Each structure stands twice: as structure tokens, then as C-alpha cells.
Amino acid sequence: MRKTLFIGLICGLLFIAAGCNNLVSGVSGDVQNEPILIKKDRAKELDVELNVGAGELNVSKGAKDWIEGSINYNKDKLKPIVKYDYSNDKGEVVIKQKNLKFPQIKNVKNEWNIELSKKIPMKLSVNTGASMAKLDLRDLKLKQLNIQAGVSQLEVDLGGEWKESFTTTIETGVGETTVILPSKVGVKITSQKGIGEINMENFISKGNGVYVNAAYDNADVILNVNMEMGVGSVTFKLDN
């Protein structure tokens, strides 16, 4: 986390100086479109890793194949690399930039729109640099979720009625994070606070940075959320 926080602090200054809007406006250079497609195969489980340098990331359900979408970018260094390996009933997906070093933010367009299948169990890892990220993960078959965000405006939607328990780990550097969690299944949040503010809406404090929702004590399905924050604010709220 120290490394993530250090990178976040440095890039946060660049991010604030340049302004978030420069990620998507004032773009120079020809915009190229890279279709993303991971076709269905015999895999019974997916490991999915998304690594974004600087830009926008939108993730949602809806893919008819395992993964569908597109990436629009205007710098050669932002051209995505897509890898897929299948072995022993498991598919491993990595979609990444050539590196996660932060390019010059001004006049950059790097927009990821990714749809995931809700038909297959998956472990999902998301790593972002200077980004605006919206992750609508309702109705997916998540087995595990890991998020590392450097400098970000991050929204994670985990609302809905989950059928199986899983663990989510979120590490943030600099920025604002909102996490939406279910009210009808159990939720346990364990937070480690940095230099920032944590807002808990309608959660019950158990002390020592642990919070639960009203459904937790009698729940058969539990979402465990481990939160490690740096600078900025994090808000946890229920889906209704």
C-alpha cells in the first residue's frame, strides 16, 4: 500500500493540476478504436485482470461472449494488449496498457468500455492509475474482487442479491470513492484509514474499523470488504 499511496500522491498533483476533464476533452491526435472480444469456450471459471494507466474505465455486465467491448485511445503508448489463456477449465484474461506508468495526462483519450458475462464465475482484478472508473458489477458471478486505484474517481456498484459469499479488497491512493453494497445479504467492512475521510451510510459500527449492515447477523451469504485508503474520501452506502 505504501507504494500505491506514494504513486497516488505524486500523480494526484498532476491529476489535479491538469484537471479531470482533460482526460476526455481537448483531445489531440487521431482516436483509434480497439475492439475487445474474448469468445466463449469450455472454461468453467475466469480470472480477469484489467490494468488501466490514465483515462476512463466503464465495466458492466451484458457480454454474450466472455468479454466484449472497445477501447478508444489517441496515443500509441496506450494501445491495449489483450491476452487469453485457457487451461484446466479456467480462462485467464489480461487486458492492459503497455505499462502502467502515467503518460502525460493533458490531451489524452483513453476510454475503456468493457462488458463481462454474467454466465460464468470469475475473479476480477482492476488496477488503475489516474482514472475515472465506474464498475457496475451487479448480477455477475464474482468469486473475488480486487481493486487498486492510484488517483481516481471510483464508483463500485455491488448492490443486488448475491447468491454466494466472496471477498472484495479495495486500495485507493488519492481521490473520491463510492461503494454501493447490498442491503438484503450480509456485509462486513473492515477499513484501514489513511489521510482521508470514511463515510458509512446506514452501517453499524462494531469498533476497530469494522462495520456491518443490518442483515449481517442472520445472513447465509456475506460480502467481506477490506478497505485500505490513502488520501481523499470513501463513502459506503446501501443499495436501497
C-alpha positions in Angstrom: 0.0 0.0 0.0 2.9 2.4 0.7 4.0 2.1 -2.9 0.4 2.7 -4.2 0.0 5.6 -1.9 3.3 7.2 -2.9 2.5 6.8 -6.6 -1.0 8.2 -5.9 0.3 11.3 -4.1 2.7 12.1 -6.9 0.2 11.5 -9.7 -2.5 13.2 -7.7 -0.7 16.5 -8.1 -0.5 16.0 -11.8 -4.1 14.9 -11.9 -5.4 18.0 -10.0 -3.2 20.4 -12.0 -4.3 19.0 -15.3 -7.9 18.7 -14.4 -10.0 15.6 -14.7 -11.8 16.9 -17.8 -8.6 16.8 -19.8 -8.8 13.0 -19.8 -11.8 13.2 -22.1 -11.7 16.7 -23.6 -9.2 18.8 -25.6 -8.0 15.6 -27.2 -5.3 15.8 -29.8 -4.3 13.1 -32.3 -6.3 10.6 -34.2 -8.6 8.4 -32.0 -8.2 4.7 -32.7 -10.7 2.1 -31.7 -9.6 -1.3 -30.5 -12.5 -3.9 -30.3 -12.2 -6.3 -27.3 -13.6 -9.8 -27.6 -12.9 -13.0 -25.6 -15.1 -15.7 -27.0 -16.9 -18.3 -25.1 -15.1 -21.6 -24.8 -15.0 -24.6 -22.4 -13.9 -22.6 -19.4 -15.8 -23.0 -16.2 -14.2 -20.1 -14.4 -12.4 -16.8 -15.4 -9.6 -14.8 -13.9 -9.9 -11.3 -15.3 -7.3 -8.6 -14.9 -7.8 -5.0 -16.2 -4.8 -2.7 -16.0 -5.5 1.0 -17.0 -2.9 3.7 -17.0 -4.7 7.1 -17.3 -8.2 7.5 -18.6 -11.8 6.3 -18.2 -12.9 2.8 -17.3 -16.5 1.6 -17.5 -17.3 -2.0 -16.6 -20.7 -3.6 -16.7 -22.5 -6.9 -17.4 -24.0 -7.8 -20.7 -21.5 -9.7 -22.8 -22.8 -12.6 -24.8 -19.3 -14.0 -25.1 -17.0 -14.0 -22.0 -15.9 -10.4 -22.6 -16.9 -7.8 -25.1 -16.2 -4.1 -25.5 -13.9 -1.5 -27.0 -11.0 0.8 -26.1 -10.7 4.2 -27.7 -7.2 5.9 -27.5 -5.2 8.6 -29.2 -1.6 7.8 -28.1 0.4 4.8 -29.4 1.7 4.1 -25.9 -2.0 3.5 -24.8 -2.6 0.7 -27.3 -4.0 -2.1 -25.2 -2.6 -5.6 -25.0 -5.1 -8.4 -24.7 -4.1 -11.9 -23.6 -6.2 -15.0 -23.1 -5.0 -18.4 -21.9 -7.1 -21.5 -21.3 -6.0 -24.4 -19.1 -7.7 -26.9 -16.8 -11.2 -25.5 -17.2 -10.0 -21.9 -16.3 -9.7 -18.9 -18.6 -7.2 -16.2 -17.7 -7.7 -12.8 -19.2 -5.3 -9.8 -19.1 -6.2 -6.5 -20.7 -3.5 -3.9 -20.1 -1.6 -0.9 -21.4 1.9 -1.4 -22.5 2.8 -0.2 -19.0 1.1 1.4 -16.0 3.4 4.4 -16.0 1.3 7.5 -16.1 1.6 9.2 -19.5 1.2 13.0 -19.9 -2.5 13.5 -18.8 -3.2 16.5 -20.9 -4.9 15.8 -24.3 -5.2 12.1 -23.6 -8.1 10.0 -24.7 -8.1 6.5 -23.2 -11.7 5.2 -22.8 -12.4 1.6 -21.9 -15.9 0.2 -22.2 -15.8 -3.4 -21.0 -18.8 -5.8 -20.7 -18.4 -9.0 -18.7 -20.5 -12.2 -18.9 -22.8 -12.9 -16.0 -22.9 -16.6 -17.0 -19.6 -17.7 -15.6 -17.9 -17.4 -12.1 -15.0 -15.1 -12.1 -12.2 -13.4 -10.1 -11.8 -9.8 -11.1 -8.8 -7.6 -10.6 -8.9 -3.9 -11.6 -5.7 -1.7 -11.4 -6.0 1.9 -12.4 -3.6 4.9 -12.5 -5.1 8.4 -12.9 -8.6 7.5 -13.8 -12.3 7.9 -13.7 -13.7 4.4 -13.1 -17.3 3.1 -12.9 -17.7 -0.5 -12.1 -21.3 -1.8 -12.3 -20.8 -5.4 -11.1 -24.4 -6.3 -10.1 -25.5 -9.7 -11.2 -22.0 -11.0 -12.0 -20.9 -14.3 -10.6 -18.0 -12.9 -8.6 -15.8 -15.2 -6.6 -13.3 -12.4 -5.6 -12.8 -8.8 -6.4 -9.5 -6.8 -6.0 -9.2 -3.1 -6.9 -6.1 -0.9 -6.7 -6.7 2.7 -7.6 -3.9 5.3 -7.8 -5.6 8.7 -8.5 -9.2 8.1 -9.1 -12.8 9.0 -9.1 -14.1 5.5 -8.4 -17.6 4.1 -8.2 -18.2 0.4 -7.4 -21.7 -1.0 -7.5 -22.0 -4.3 -5.7 -25.7 -4.0 -4.9 -28.3 -6.7 -5.5 -29.0 -10.2 -4.2 -25.8 -12.2 -4.3 -26.1 -16.0 -4.1 -22.6 -16.8 -2.9 -20.2 -15.1 -0.4 -17.0 -13.5 -1.6 -14.3 -11.1 -0.6 -13.6 -7.6 -2.0 -10.3 -5.8 -1.4 -10.0 -2.1 -2.3 -6.9 0.0 -2.0 -7.0 3.7 -3.0 -4.4 6.3 -3.3 -5.9 9.8 -4.0 -9.4 10.7 -4.8 -13.1 10.0 -4.2 -14.5 6.5 -3.9 -18.1 5.4 -3.6 -19.0 1.8 -2.9 -22.6 0.6 -3.1 -23.3 -2.6 -1.2 -26.4 -4.9 -0.9 -28.9 -4.5 1.9 -30.5 -7.9 1.6 -27.4 -10.0 2.1 -24.8 -9.7 4.8 -22.0 -7.1 4.5 -18.9 -6.8 6.7 -16.5 -3.9 6.1 -13.0 -3.8 7.6 -11.4 -0.4 7.0 -7.8 0.9 7.4 -7.9 4.7 7.2 -5.2 6.8 5.8 -5.2 10.6 5.4 -8.8 10.9 4.4 -12.5 10.6 5.4 -14.7 7.5 5.5 -18.4 7.9 5.4 -20.7 5.0 6.4 -24.3 5.4 5.5 -26.7 3.1 7.4 -23.9 0.7 8.6 -23.4 -0.4 12.2 -20.1 0.1 13.8 -18.5 -2.9 15.6 -15.4 -1.0 16.6 -11.8 -1.2 15.4 -12.8 -0.1 11.9 -15.4 -2.9 11.4 -18.9 -2.1 10.1 -21.8 -4.4 9.2 -25.2 -3.9 7.7 -28.5 -4.9 9.4 -28.7 -8.2 7.5 -25.2 -9.4 8.6 -26.0 -11.3 11.9 -28.5 -13.7 10.2 -27.0 -13.9 6.8 -26.1 -17.0 4.9 -24.3 -15.0 2.2 -21.8 -12.4 3.3 -19.7 -9.9 1.3 -16.5 -9.2 3.1 -15.0 -5.8 2.1 -11.4 -4.9 3.1 -10.8 -1.2 2.5 -7.4 0.4 2.7 -7.5 4.1 1.8 -4.9 6.8 1.2 -5.9 10.4 0.7 -9.4 11.6 -0.1 -12.8 10.2 0.8 -14.6 6.9 0.7 -18.4 6.5 1.0 -20.1 3.2 1.7 -23.8 3.1 1.1 -26.6 0.5 0.7 -28.5 -0.2 -2.5 -31.8 1.0 -1.0 
